Structure formats: structure tokens, C-alpha cells
Amino acid sequence: MFGLKLKYFLNVSEKIIVRNLRNRQRPEVSANPGLNKRIQAFQEQGIKIEDEDAEEFLEKSNSNFYNVGEAYNEHLNETLIGKHDLQHKIVKEKYFKENLPNLLTWSEKEQIRHLATTQPDEWTPQRIAESFPVTVPVVKKLLKYPWKPATEERIARHDASAMRNWRELKEGNLNIPEDLKKRFLKFSERQIPPLNQKSIKVDLTQAEKIGEFEQIIQTCAKKDNAEKETEMCDKTQQNSNNRKSNKKETIDPQRLTLQDLTARIKERLESGSEVDTPDRIIIDTVSAEKSKLVNNTEIDLVSYKEESNLKEYKESDTSITAINYPERIRIPKKAYKKGATYKMNDCYYDHDGRFLYRVLGLTE
């Protein structure tokens, strides 16, 4: 029973499939099927083709197999020309650079770097070249190298050279194209931003470590310099004091002899006035000289016998006389030891018997 129903179902389904295949809709065959598809492909690529010139355009686009070699040669020439142009540009940029004068200050360069790093989509090299007195290649070169802080002297030299270039540009002494000159002169009255303090380089280099002996020498030199400075200060103070004392001293215009001075001192003594110790010394010396004065007496000449036994006195020579010493000695095998030093009198030798040094006055 089940087999009969299945057979009937298969027969019905075959009839339905055959009926659908016979009654299906067939696509309309166009007059030029290949031409329409090609025009549709060109239109998808964005090429505008009008209906009147469609056949001529397609005929020209067809490849002529008789001239395939010429087309290939043209393609090679185009690629080679492109390579030659690229090499020409590379050589030109490398060896024939246009050295334009720098018209940017240090703060403006920092501002360009800040804008390019914070807003790279908005501030492209072309936009920066429109807003600053600079060209696009210079902007690319400026953004290529990393930012580094500089010293105040270098920043001052950089800004001074930029101001000098601006002065020469206004005077017309710079050799630059006219279009760039007109564009740069528009920025002559611009406001320069202030310099950021972070751009100033702080010297953090550590002092080099010195050895122990060098440190001792430096301390001794410092002490010597300090002593010399104190001596110089003392001398200057003494000279200044002497000058002051010389200025204070009063010079007596009248010249006094020793007799007049002693007479004045005696008058003061007789009158009962006080006398200083220097005046008393003068009176004592004058009185002593008067007592020693004696009349001249005749002196008989006495002949003395010359003694021929006198000898010349010579000081004892305490200097150390030079003693010849051997520059090389022979060391016996029993006493030989590598790296040892050997002593002979006041000389020292190495393990090969060569002379090292000598200690003068050294005894056994």
C-alpha cells in the first residue's frame, strides 16, 4: 500500500518539473549582446560613453594583435621614464637643495612641532606652510628630526640670525623667488609667540671623578693659593697703613744739628719740664762721646815678622761623591726568583739583573 502511494507521488513530481522547465521565461536576446556588456563594464569603471560614439570607442579599445610588440615597447618606455624621473628627483633633492633662509624663530618652530603632534589631521605640512613663512619641504624636514632643548646662547644666536634674514628680505638682498618673497613679506608684521622655558637646556653633567693622588694635589694647591692670598692681603694692608702714617707725619721745615737738639733738651731739663726717653738717650750718648775724646799722640811703627807657616783653611767636604755602579748584575741560579728584587750596596735590581733605582746614603 505504501509502495503504491510512493510510486504515484514520484510520477506527479516528474510531471511538475517537466512542465516548469517547458514554461520557464527565456531572456530576450539583444541585437548586440557583447557590445552592451562591454559598455556596461566601462560605465561601472566610471567612463562616460555616449550611444552615438559607443561603437567607435569600442573599436579603438580593441587590442590589435598585429601591433602587440609596439604596445609593449610603449609600456616599457613609460615605466623607464618614470624610473628616470624618480632618480632625477632623488639626485636633485640630495645634491641640489634650495637653501632658503631661515625666517622662523625658535618659539615658532616649537609651535609648529606642537601643532603637528597634537592635531596631525588638521595641521598638515601644507596647512603649516600656509600659516607660517616656510615651505612644505622645510616643514617636513623640521618635523622629521626629534625636538631637543638648547642653551640660551644657542637660542639667542638662532633668533638673531632669523631677524637678520628678515631685515635682508625687507631690503631685497635675499636671492629667493619672487612668489616666495611676496608670500613671506605677508608675515613680516606677525606676532611672535613667547619662548617656552622647557626648551632651555639645563646643564646636568656630573663632574668627573678624580683619583686619590690628584685630589691630594688639588687640596695642596688650594692651600698654597689661600696662603698666597693671605700674604698679599697682609702686604696690601701694611702698605696702606704705611701710606696713612706717612701722610700723618708732619715734616719740620727747619733743619736741626745734633748740638742744637742737645741744647734744647738741656734747656727743658734745666727748666724742669718733662723729657722723653729718646731725648735722654741722645744726651747720654753725646756726653759719652765727649768723655772718650783724647788728644792725638804719635804712634811708633812696629815691624812685625811675617809668619810663613800659615796654612789656608778649607771646609770639610760633606757632599756625597758619585760612586760608579753596575747597570746589570748576574744573579746566581740558587737565589733566582721571578718577580723578586735584589739589593747590592745601595742599588736595587730586578729578577733579570737590570738596574731599577738607587738609594743614596744607604749602608749595609
Long-range contacts (C-beta under 8 A, 24 or more apart in sequence): 100-135, 100-138, 100-176, 100-180, 101-165, 101-168, 101-169, 101-174, 101-176, 102-158, 102-161, 102-162, 102-165, 103-133, 103-134, 103-162, 103-165, 103-166, 103-169, 103-184, 103-187, 104-132, 104-133, 104-134, 104-162, 105-158, 105-159, 105-162, 105-192, 106-150, 106-155, 106-158, 106-159, 106-195, 106-199, 107-192, 107-193, 107-194, 107-195, 107-196, 107-199, 108-132, 108-192, 108-193, 109-142, 110-147, 110-195, 110-196, 110-199, 111-193, 112-139, 112-142, 112-143, 113-142, 113-143, 113-147, 116-143, 132-187, 133-183, 133-184, 133-187, 135-180, 148-201, 149-198, 149-199, 149-200, 149-201, 149-202, 150-199, 150-200, 150-201, 151-200, 151-201, 151-203, 152-200, 155-195, 155-199, 155-200, 258-282, 258-286, 262-286, 320-360, 320-361, 325-355, 325-358, 326-355, 327-354, 327-355, 328-353, 328-354, 328-355, 329-353
